[in-house]
Amino acid sequence: MAFVKTEVQGAVEIITIDRPKALNALNPEVLADLKAAFEAVDQETIRCIVLTGEGDKSFVAGADIGSMSTMTKAEGEAFGKLGNDVFLMIESFPIPVIAAVNGFALGGGNELAMSCDIRICSDNAVFGQPEVGLGITPGFGGTQRLARLVGMGMAKQLVYSALNIKADEAYRIGLVNAVYTQEELMPAALKLAGKSDKKDFIVVFTDGEPDDKAAAAKVIIDAANSQETDDALTILFVQVGDDAGATKYLRSLDDDLTGAKFDIVDAKTVAEADAFPTTAALILAAIED
C-alpha cells in the first residue's frame, strides 16, 4: 500500500493515511489502500482501530480536486461509489474505530471522520463541508451523518454556508468528543483505545487477553440507531458473567413487554448478527468470562 501504513500495538491497530504532501487528500488510490488496510485487519486479535493522517497539518483535507478534475463521468461515478463503499465499511466495521483528527478534516475528510465511532482532535483541527461553495454537494455521506451527530439545524447551517469550524466549535456542537494538543492527541487516542490495558477503556482485557465486549456493544448501538421509531423500542442488553440479579431483572422486564421474545445468546452471535430483533424483542447477551 503506497498511501496507507499500519502499525499494531497490542490489541490496537493504527491506520495512517500517508500522503502528507497532498495534505492526505483522497484519490482513488488512497481509497483503495484504505479499503485494503481495513480488509487486512486481523479481527481475531485486534479489538480497536485508531485512524489518523500523516503529519501535523492534516487528517484528510478532502477529495483530491486535481484528480477529480480530469475524471470522465464514468470515472467520477466510480470514485464516488468507491468512497461511499469504503466509508460504509468503516462505519459498519465489526470493531470500534477512533478517528484521531490531527489537522484539516474538510469535505471527504470530515465525512471520513464521521464514519468512525468516536472522533477526537488536535487543537489545530479544522472541520467543514465546503462542497456547496464549489457548486456541488457533499458526496461521501456528509448530508446524512452530519445531521445525526450535530442535529439537523446545525448540519444544514454548516453545509449551506460551506464555512469551516475550528476544534473548539467542533467540540461545542458535539462533532468531536475531546480536544488535545498535537503532542497529546495520539497518546490520548491510544489510551482511549485501550493501549493502557485498563478495563475502563475500549479494549477490555480478561485474564490478559483482549475481550470483544466493545464490538458487541457497537453492533447493539448501531442497530438501535438505524431502526425506525417503532423498532427503536427493541431492548438489547449485554451481561458480563453470570449475574443472577441482572438476569432476574431482565426476565421481569420480559413479563412487562406484551408479546416480547426473550433469547439468551453469546456475544459472538450478537457481534456477527446480520439481522436484528423485531419490535420489543429482548436479547440478553450472556458473555462467559
Sequence and secondary structure as in RCSB ss.txt:
>XXXX:A:sequence
MAFVKTEVQGAVEIITIDRPKALNALNPEVLADLKAAFEAVDQETIRCIVLTGEGDKSFVAGADIGSMSTMTKAE
GEAFGKLGNDVFLMIESFPIPVIAAVNGFALGGGNELAMSCDIRICSDNAVFGQPEVGLGITPGFGGTQRLARLV
GMGMAKQLVYSALNIKADEAYRIGLVNAVYTQEELMPAALKLAGKSDKKDFIVVFTDGEPDDKAAAAKVIIDAAN
SQETDDALTILFVQVGDDAGATKYLRSLDDDLTGAKFDIVDAKTVAEADAFPTTAALILAAIED
>XXXX:A:secstr
  SEEEEEETTEEEEEE  GGGTT B HHHHHHHHHHHHT  TTT  EEEEEESSSSEEE  B HHHHHT  HHH
HHHHHHHHHHHHHHHHT SS EEEEE SEEETHHHHHHHHSSEEEEETT EEE  GGGGTS   SSHHHHHHHHH
 HHHHHHHHHH   EEHHHHHHTTS SEEE HHHHHHHHHHHHTTT  TTSSS EETTEE  HHHHHHHHHHHHH
HS TTGGG EEEEEES  HHHHHHHHHHHHHSTT  EEEE HHHHHH SS   TT EEEEEE  
